[in-house]
Amino acid sequence: MNNNNIAVGLDIGTTKIVAIVGQRNEHGKLVILGMGRAKSLGVHRGVVNNITQTIDSIKKAISEAEKAANYKITDVTVGIAGQHIRSLQHSDYISRPNFEDVIDDRDIENLKDQVHKLVMLPGEEIIHVLPQDYKVDSQSEIIEPRGFHGSRLEANFHVVVGQISLIRNIARCVKEAGLNLVGITLEPLASSDAVLSQEEKEAGVALIDIGGGTTDIAVFKDNIIRHTAVIPFGGNVITDDIKSGCSIIERQAEILKVKHGSAWPSENKEIEVISIPGLHGREPKEITVKKLSQIIHARVEEIISLAYIELKNYGCEEQKKKLIAGIVMTGGGSKLKHLRQLTEYTTGMDVRIGFCNEHLASGQPEELASPEYATAIGLLMTGLNNLDLKKNKFKQEQKNIQPNENTSESLEEKKISNSTINNNIEKKLKEEKKKKKSIFAAFQEKFIKYINDTE
């Protein structure tokens, strides 16, 4: 087992905290070495409201994963979500002094840096700037502007904003648990990596991730993320409704939801009755399956309707923005019986439940493909991708440092001095460093630095 090829995804959710240790095999599939899971006691709707309890839960999940994988965990990739996350659309431009020079990475970075200077509400910070398309002078709808000539570079951006203090709380919990935060991403982006195909992202698809405290939405079209949103309702709200409607404790309500719950009341008969044990010797209570599904249906319909409003805000009803691949639902809440049918009925779109099977190597436990682990699997994939980026960068630098034989012969023939060779190598290294990082990698690097600087 090569420890250099191992990454850890840490999903800090409202109901559970999951740590997954894994690596890729020779075919690029995920081999899960170990998993740890702990009840999340200090997180509410994706936001840490008890630092001590959250740290304890993280330690439990990490300890369990370490034992299962026989591997000491030091570095983790974490997801961020919560009701404080919001997004907006923004257009901006820069003027270029010399239109004869081609547009390069520096121009694009300057444009993105300008967007980062936007004034937000008190306590908010921009955490993600995602270009949608570009415009060079009068030519619009350009996906890749590098290499173009022009005096004005303009772009439409999808900007993700969050309460930086709340995100720093997550970073603090991770560090207090004795871990290094080496990667961070929006949870809906992580989930999308785990359950969406490239074809779906190109055709147009909406990911609806129903977690315990929130429902996260991410819309993709032409392989570009077009819209993100967070709805402050999830599976826990459904459980609370059952708890109130049936006058039972939370544990019993959760069992009822998982074992007998349905989002479609008409599928159940009045005569089907569930007996609920009474508390401390009291008489058991009885509830019909139909009434239970009616309670669930009311809340689920609200969540789906709010999600559909977000899709309309994106413009899914416009022909140009139509989501051909429909909706993919994931997260623990997506396991609710008849949820797919209700979503299809409410939205009129094709719906499937998102599993992680496609990315897992054969022979992995079936439990890991469950939608409730989509975010954790996606975070693991993000961590492994970051390792690959670092390795490729190192290899490229090593390759540039040592000129090959042909280059040496050519230089010798031209009688170029050693100092000139060194200058050329140094120049190549500088050029390599200027090469564009992925949007995601650049975001992580800047954001983690920001967190460390402000602690």
Secondary structure, DSSP 8 states (H G I E B T S, - for coil): --GGG-EEEEEE-SSEEEEEEEEE-TTS-EEEEEEEEEE--SEETTEES-HHHHHHHHHHHHHHHHHHHT----EEEEEE--TT-EEEEEEEEEE-S-TTSB--HHHHHHHHHHHHT---STTEEEEEEEEEEEEETTEEEES--TT-B-SEEEEEEEEEEEEHHHHHHHHHHHHHTT-EEEEEEEHHHHHHHHH--HHHHHH-EEEEEE-SS-EEEEEEETTEEEEEEEES--HHHHHHHHHHHHT--HHHHHHHHHHH-BS-GGGS-TT-EEEE--GGG---EEEEHHHHHHHHHHHHHHHHHHHHHHHHHHTTTSSTT--TT-EEEESGGGGSBTHHHHHHHHH-S-EEE--SGGGB-TT--GGGGSGGGHHHHHHHHHHHHHHHHHHHHHHHHHHHHS--HHHHHHHHHTT--HHHHHHHHHHHHHHHHHS---HHHHHHHHHHHHHHHH-
